[in-house]
C-alpha cells in the first residue's frame, strides 16, 4: 500500500479534494496538508516522513518542502501537478485535472507491482488509471476493460 500526501497552500480546496477522491483507491492511503501556517492541516515533519510520495499542487509548494522540510524528505519523490488555486472543493474540473495529471504515476505503480491495471468489480480500469489504460506495458497490451 502506498502512502500518498497531497499538499497545497492552506489545505482547504485542492489537497483535501485529492485526498478524498484518491482515498477510494484500494492500494493507497491518503492524507493532505498545507504549507502555510494558517492551513487547516499544516504540513509537519511527521506527515512528510509518513508519506511514500508527495504530490504538490504548485512549484512554490515543492520549493517550500525543499527549503523548510529538506531534512525529512530523505529522497522521497515529490511530484508537482501544476494545478493553480482556481478551483473550489470537489469542483468537477479540479477532479478531472487531478486524475489526469496523476494517472501516469498511479499506472507506473500498478506496473511495478505486477498489477496490469487496478480494476473495479466489473474489471473496468479505476478512474485514476483509465486515461492511460490503453498503453502497452512491456509487450502486453492492456485493454480498456482492464484485461
C-alpha positions as a printed Julia matrix, in Angstrom:
147×3 Matrix{Float64}:
   0.0    0.0     0.0
   1.35   3.42   -0.98
   1.08   6.3     1.46
   0.33   9.44   -0.55
   0.43  13.0     0.74
  -1.26  15.8    -1.22
  -0.04  19.33   -0.46
  -1.4   22.77   -1.32
  -1.17  26.13    0.46
  -3.97  26.12    3.05
  -5.35  22.57    2.83
  -8.86  23.84    2.15
  -9.63  23.12   -1.51
  -7.16  21.3    -3.76
  -5.33  18.88   -1.47
  -8.46  17.85    0.51
 -10.21  17.18   -2.81
  -7.3   14.98   -3.91
  -7.27  13.18   -0.57
 -10.99  12.48   -0.79
 -11.07  11.2    -4.37
  -7.92   9.07   -4.15
  -8.72   7.61   -0.72
 -11.12   5.33   -2.58
  -8.19   3.67   -4.37
  -7.62   0.21   -2.86
  -3.81   0.44   -2.92
  -3.37   3.91   -1.44
  -3.61   5.5     1.96
  -4.01   9.26    1.53
  -3.56  12.39    3.61
  -3.41  16.1     2.82
  -1.77  19.15    4.3
  -0.98  22.8     3.62
   2.35  24.61    3.55
   1.01  27.82    5.14
   0.97  28.31    8.91
  -2.79  29.01    8.75
  -3.54  25.76    6.88
  -6.45  23.67    8.14
  -3.98  20.79    8.5
  -0.44  22.23    8.45
   2.36  20.17    6.94
   4.51  18.59    9.65
   7.75  16.62    9.58
   5.77  13.58   10.76
   3.39  13.75    7.78
   6.3   14.16    5.42
   8.09  11.16    6.92
   4.87   9.09    6.76
   4.42   9.6     3.01
   5.95   7.35    0.35
   5.31  10.01   -2.29
   4.2   13.63   -2.11
   2.07  15.39   -4.71
   2.24  19.19   -4.59
  -0.15  21.45   -6.46
   2.37  24.15   -7.46
   6.13  24.61   -7.82
   6.03  27.02   -4.87
   4.91  24.13   -2.66
   7.83  21.99   -3.84
  10.2   24.88   -3.09
   8.77  25.21    0.44
   9.22  21.49    1.01
  12.8   21.67   -0.18
  13.69  24.64    1.99
  11.6   24.11    5.12
  11.49  20.3     5.34
  14.51  19.18    3.32
  15.88  17.01    6.11
  12.65  14.99    6.26
  12.32  14.42    2.52
  15.01  11.76    2.55
  15.0   11.34   -1.22
  11.22  10.94   -1.45
   9.59  11.56   -4.76
   7.86  14.94   -4.92
   5.58  15.36   -7.93
   4.24  18.75   -8.98
   0.77  18.6   -10.54
   0.83  22.27  -11.68
  -2.74  22.94  -10.57
  -3.42  26.62   -9.75
  -5.61  27.76   -6.87
  -8.57  28.43   -9.18
 -10.97  25.69   -8.07
 -13.42  25.03   -5.28
 -13.53  21.94   -3.09
 -14.67  18.91   -5.16
 -15.01  21.06   -8.3
 -15.54  18.64  -11.24
 -12.84  20.42  -13.29
 -10.38  20.07  -10.4
 -11.2   16.37  -10.09
 -10.6   15.83  -13.81
  -7.25  17.63  -13.59
  -6.16  15.68  -10.52
  -6.98  12.36  -12.16
  -5.39  13.25  -15.48
  -2.16  14.64  -14.03
  -1.62  11.81  -11.57
  -2.67   8.92  -13.83
   0.81   8.21  -15.18
   2.27   7.85  -11.69
  -0.54   5.58  -10.5
  -0.22   3.48  -13.65
   3.51   3.0   -13.07
   2.82   1.83   -9.51
   0.47  -0.79  -10.91
   3.1   -1.93  -13.4
   5.84  -2.08  -10.77
   3.54  -4.09   -8.52
   2.91  -6.56  -11.36
  -0.69  -5.46  -11.48
  -1.8   -4.92  -15.06
  -4.28  -2.23  -14.05
  -6.38  -1.78  -10.92
  -9.96  -2.61  -11.82
 -13.36  -2.34  -10.23
 -15.72  -5.28   -9.64
 -16.67  -5.21  -13.34
 -12.99  -5.36  -14.43
 -13.1   -1.75  -15.7
  -9.98   0.38  -15.05
 -10.28   2.57  -11.98
 -10.6    6.3   -12.8
  -7.05   7.11  -11.7
  -5.57   4.83  -14.36
  -8.3    4.88  -17.02
  -6.69   7.71  -19.06
  -3.6    5.54  -19.64
  -5.17   2.08  -19.73
  -4.61   1.85  -23.48
  -0.83   1.97  -23.09
   1.37  -1.01  -23.67
   3.16  -2.49  -20.7
   6.19  -4.41  -21.87
   4.83  -6.43  -24.76
   1.39  -6.95  -23.32
  -1.4   -4.6   -24.32
  -3.71  -3.53  -21.53
  -7.18  -3.3   -22.96
  -9.69  -0.66  -21.99
 -11.62  -3.22  -19.94
  -8.52  -3.99  -17.85
  -7.78  -7.47  -19.25
